[in-house]
Amino acid sequence: MAVEVAPTYDKIVQLWWAYYWRFFGLGFLIELVLSVIYLTMDQVLGIKTQHYMISIAVIIIGTVVSQWVFHRLLTKGFGRYRLVLIEK
């Protein structure tokens, strides 16, 4: 039987770090790739793109990546613990 564990600071930091480094790392790589594509289109190909289109793409991709990271956290264990959803 599962036992509810108090959300102590060290457990919160462990969970936050597991989310943050994945989201930040993947988000950074995706933004880097999009920036290279944008610069290539602008400088090499001469195709002018609107900055807001890049921003929208980053928001959409960031949302998808964030959801993927949460899915990974729900299926991954943390030492003696794992994150689960329990219906009220």
PyMOL commands that set and color helices and strands:
alter all, ss='L'
color gray80, all
select helices_A, chain A and resi 9-44+51-75
alter helices_A, ss='H'
color red, helices_A
select strands_A, chain A and resi 77-78+81-82
alter strands_A, ss='S'
color yellow, strands_A
deselect
rebuild
show_as cartoon
